[in-house]
Amino acid sequence: MRPALLLLLTVAGAPALLAAPVPKLEDLVITAPRDRLPRDQVIDPQINMHLLRLLQQRQEARPSTEEELNASIGNLTNLTTDTGFKLKTRYTELGFLLTEGLAGVKDLQLATELERTVKLGKNVQVRAAAMVALAYAKDQRYLPLFQDGLRDTNVTVRFAAVESLLILGGPSARFPLMNAARDDLSPAVRVYAGQGLWRIGDPYGREILLRHYQDQDWMVRAMAAQYLGELGSGEDYRKLMVQLSMETHPAVKVELASALLNLQKFKEN
């Protein structure tokens, strides 16, 4: 989710805002350092040992509360710039760092522990992180694990399962994504699965987004607008412009304006 969703700003009017150049804020992404190493690169066993130990310690832990965070982290909680947002996420969500450190792991012991964490861990954040880390191995044998994740009762795990399927890729991921986009109980998961389908060339994904850009939940509207702005065309430009004139939530207005800026090239089409 981009920081624009979190900005509570009021858009005075589309023409004035659309006239101003706005730089794109990049998403917070997993960099997967292992994926950048040569295939024959041997990783120091001490690195994997420490990551394994940390994973084992955290998989049974409850999510940290703000009160439990180190006082120095408090300096990050009020940062609202793009860089500040990324730093806050990086150092207040251990699951993010675990995912980055373990993404694409090929060590059998670590991979086995990741699987065990996904299946049995009590900390849903760490379970989700472990699932996404496994996805970066791009191994189709994990497909059933991700499919099981789509049926989990916890939305965090289901969202991670969708993300994992998108990372895994391949034709086998298409139908589970379609099921999630159509049937998941969470509108946010449906929207995220829908944009993933659209990215891999399935027009059903666009249909899902069009079902939700006028959703009652402001965050769902904002998500749908973001992805329509990234993937849409002239028809979507016109739809979002109409929606901007009717939108009341400030964060969604900002997201709609950003989407319309992305779709400017289709304005006359």
Secondary structure, DSSP 8 states (H G I E B T S, - for coil): --GGGG-------HHHHHHS------------GGGGS-TT----HHHHHHHHHHHHHHTTS----GGGS-GGGGGTTT--SHHHHHHHHHHH-HHHHHHHHHTT---HHHHHHHHHHHHH-S-HHHHHHHHHHHHTT--GGGHHHHHHHTT-SSHHHHHHHHHHHHHH-SGGGHHHHHHHHHH-S-HHHHHHHHHHHHHTT-THHHHHHHHHTT-SSHHHHHHHHHHHHHH--HHHHHHHHHHHHH---HHHHHHHHHHHHHTGGGTT-
